[in-house]
Amino acid sequence: MTFAGFILSPDRRHRRTRHAAFWAVYAVHFYLQSISPNCIKGLQPSEVYQFAFHSLYSFLPACILCVYTSLYVLYPLFLRTRRYLTFGFSFLILFLLSIFVNYFAATLFLKVSCHCDTASIPFMRKFALGFLNSQNAIIAGGLALGIKLTRTWFMQRRENIALTRQKTKARLDMIRVKLHPDYLVDSLGSIKEHLLARRHDSPAMIIQLSDLLSYWLYEGDEELVSVEKELSVIQKFMLLERSRHNPPLSMELRIETVIKDSYIVPMLLLPITQAVYEIAAEEKGDHRFLQIIVTTSGHRLCFQLKASAPIAWSRQDTALAETIQNVTSRLGLCEKNSYTLDVEDNGNNVTVLIEVPMHLRPSGIPDHRPIVHQPTTVVHDLP
């Protein structure tokens, strides 16, 4: 088990071990500070360690009282319920209680360490000694509370991140569900028609659909996927759609730079491509088109989709809005604020622009060194 796992473990055995470690460290610290020069003035060398031991067992009980009262009374009753004023007042009462306890502890300490009649010792001396050690006790209580609050905050933050990931994964699964049933049935129907008609492109359609399903079902769960793979899947999607529809849309995939050994978050570009394609497919006429332009800017990938849209098309009435929301959630979790996603609608056309960071290592750790590409243009024109 890692150190972080040990600290955060809810197991009782680990909790007891944590408390034992805390008190071992605190007792050693208390013992060592009791043999500091200010505490052993006038003592014989042989009495120094005995003096520190007497101080430890005399004043440690008040520290234990403050720590566990803070953890198991003040924290659940006041801090967890955000009754901060009541907590401050109760913490002050705990400090006064520790002074009261340490007054008698000081009497015991003076009796065993000085071997004198404690009745002859002035009240203020015993009170001052008890007050001084009560400061240590209340600091120990505050330290324990700080550790408790930090641990609770960290665990809540980890749980929130896990819940956010689950929610985003659920949204991603919704995208997959949307992509799979209807699309799969329609694609299989088209493939069946092509097979019955003995079309020469039937085997290619089967392979393209198989690659798409493999990517949706398996590779979409990866932390990162290569840019080449994502663009290759988009190209197969466009080729499959060209074969399925007659007459097909005019489709173009233009990759203006060579992109190698670069990775992005998966399931970002393909769902939006499908949603934009569905908008273009709704239009009736000979001017339907879908154009994709891929460029890079430093270590960022720029992905622009432009498609024709029906006159009566509304952004709120299509699956594009839902897809944009799901992809934005995924980007917000994986890339924080380092992405751009814009949608423009001028009536006849719809344009979606996505800019996301490219990572140079599959581990997901970005390398911000400049990515050098050879200047070239690759155009896949899909008439």
Secondary structure, DSSP 8 states (H G I E B T S, - for coil): --HHHHHH---HHHHHHHHHHHHHHHHHHHHHHTTSTTTSTT--GGGHHHHHHHHHHHHHHHHHHHHHHIIIIIIIIIITTT-HHHHHHHHHHHHHHHHHHHHHHHHHHHHHHH-S-GGGS-HHHHHHHHHHHHHHHHHHHHHHHHHHHHHHHHHHHHHHHHHHHHHHHHHHHHHHHHHSHHHHHHHHHHHHHHHHTT-TTHHHHHHHHHHHHHHHHTGGGSS-EEHHHHHHHHHHHHHHHHHHSSS--EEEEEEEE---S-EE-SSSHHHHHHHHHHHHHH--SS--EEEEEEEEETTEEEEEEEEE--TT--GGGSHHHHHHHHHHHHHHHHHTT--EEEEEE-SSEEEEEEEEE-BSSTTS----S-----EEEEEEEE-
